[in-house]
Amino acid sequence: MLRKLIDYKKLDHQLAALLIETYPDGYGDDDIITFQNASGEYVQAVELITNDTFYLVKISKSLANFIATFDDTIERELEASSSRILEEVESADMEFEQGQENDNEEETDLE
């Protein structure tokens, strides 16, 4: 199994979602692993395990905030995306209706 130390800011969407799924209510003292890296600095991390990789995700205050606000952030992104799609659909509908009106006017002129 591959072992990686990674900062949470560099997690892709799948790993970020797995992190949230693994620690839905945040992480506690029992979840934190503390070790000394090659530079002699103390690092704190939490475990994240996939089928082929064992990750140690470096933690900080901002990771705790990331986990706490993840659901709100995703919800805002989905709402914004939904609004854009709705606007595009409404715009396309208006263009279609205007095209039909122009077709009807042309038919009227021919009579």
C-alpha positions as CSV (number, residue, x, y, z in Angstrom):
1,M,0.0,0.0,0.0
2,L,1.3,3.4,-1.0
3,R,1.8,5.9,1.8
4,K,1.5,9.7,1.3
5,L,1.7,12.8,3.4
6,I,-0.5,15.5,1.9
7,D,-1.7,19.0,2.8
8,Y,-5.5,19.1,2.8
9,K,-5.4,22.0,0.4
10,K,-4.0,19.7,-2.2
11,L,-6.7,17.1,-2.0
12,D,-8.8,16.5,-5.1
13,H,-12.6,16.5,-4.9
14,Q,-12.8,12.8,-4.4
15,L,-10.3,12.7,-1.5
16,A,-11.9,15.8,0.0
17,A,-15.3,14.1,-0.1
18,L,-13.8,11.0,1.5
19,L,-12.2,13.1,4.2
20,I,-15.6,14.7,5.0
21,E,-17.2,11.3,5.0
22,T,-14.6,9.9,7.3
23,Y,-14.8,12.8,9.7
24,P,-18.4,14.1,9.3
25,D,-18.3,15.8,12.7
26,G,-14.7,16.9,12.5
27,Y,-11.8,15.1,14.0
28,G,-10.9,14.8,17.7
29,D,-7.7,14.4,19.7
30,D,-7.9,10.6,19.3
31,D,-7.9,11.0,15.5
32,I,-4.7,13.1,15.4
33,I,-1.3,11.6,14.7
34,T,1.7,13.6,15.7
35,F,5.2,12.9,14.3
36,Q,8.5,14.5,13.6
37,N,9.3,15.0,9.9
38,A,12.8,14.8,8.3
39,S,13.4,18.5,9.1
40,G,12.7,18.0,12.7
41,E,9.4,19.8,12.7
42,Y,6.4,18.3,14.4
43,V,3.5,17.6,12.1
44,Q,-0.1,16.7,13.0
45,A,-2.2,14.7,10.6
46,V,-5.3,12.5,10.3
47,E,-5.6,9.2,8.5
48,L,-7.4,8.8,5.2
49,I,-7.4,5.4,3.7
50,T,-8.3,4.4,0.1
51,N,-8.1,1.0,-1.6
52,D,-4.5,1.6,-2.6
53,T,-3.1,4.5,-0.6
54,F,-2.7,5.4,3.1
55,Y,-2.8,9.2,3.4
56,L,-1.7,11.3,6.3
57,V,-3.5,14.6,5.8
58,K,-1.7,17.5,7.5
59,I,-4.1,19.4,9.7
60,S,-4.3,23.0,10.8
61,K,-7.0,25.3,12.0
62,S,-8.1,25.9,8.4
63,L,-8.7,22.2,8.0
64,A,-11.1,22.2,10.9
65,N,-12.8,25.2,9.3
66,F,-12.9,23.4,5.9
67,I,-14.6,20.4,7.4
68,A,-17.1,22.6,9.3
69,T,-18.1,24.7,6.3
70,F,-17.8,22.0,3.6
71,D,-21.6,21.3,3.4
72,D,-22.4,25.0,3.2
73,T,-19.8,25.6,0.5
74,I,-21.0,22.7,-1.6
75,E,-24.6,23.8,-1.2
76,R,-23.7,27.4,-2.3
77,E,-21.8,26.0,-5.3
78,L,-24.7,23.8,-6.3
79,E,-27.2,26.7,-6.0
80,A,-25.0,28.9,-8.1
81,S,-24.6,26.2,-10.7
82,S,-28.4,25.5,-10.7
83,S,-29.1,29.3,-11.1
84,R,-26.8,29.5,-14.1
85,I,-28.4,26.5,-15.8
86,L,-31.9,27.8,-15.2
87,E,-30.9,31.2,-16.7
88,E,-29.5,29.4,-19.7
89,V,-32.7,27.4,-20.2
90,E,-34.9,30.5,-19.8
91,S,-32.7,32.4,-22.3
92,A,-32.9,29.5,-24.8
93,D,-36.7,29.4,-24.3
94,M,-37.0,33.1,-25.0
95,E,-34.9,32.8,-28.1
96,F,-37.0,29.9,-29.3
97,E,-40.3,31.8,-28.7
98,Q,-38.9,34.9,-30.5
99,G,-37.9,32.7,-33.4
100,Q,-41.4,31.2,-33.6
101,E,-43.0,34.7,-33.5
102,N,-40.7,35.8,-36.4
103,D,-41.8,32.7,-38.3
104,N,-45.4,33.5,-37.7
105,E,-44.9,37.1,-38.9
106,E,-43.2,36.0,-42.1
107,E,-46.2,33.6,-42.8
108,T,-48.6,36.5,-42.2
109,D,-46.8,38.7,-44.6
110,L,-47.0,36.1,-47.3
111,E,-50.8,35.8,-47.2
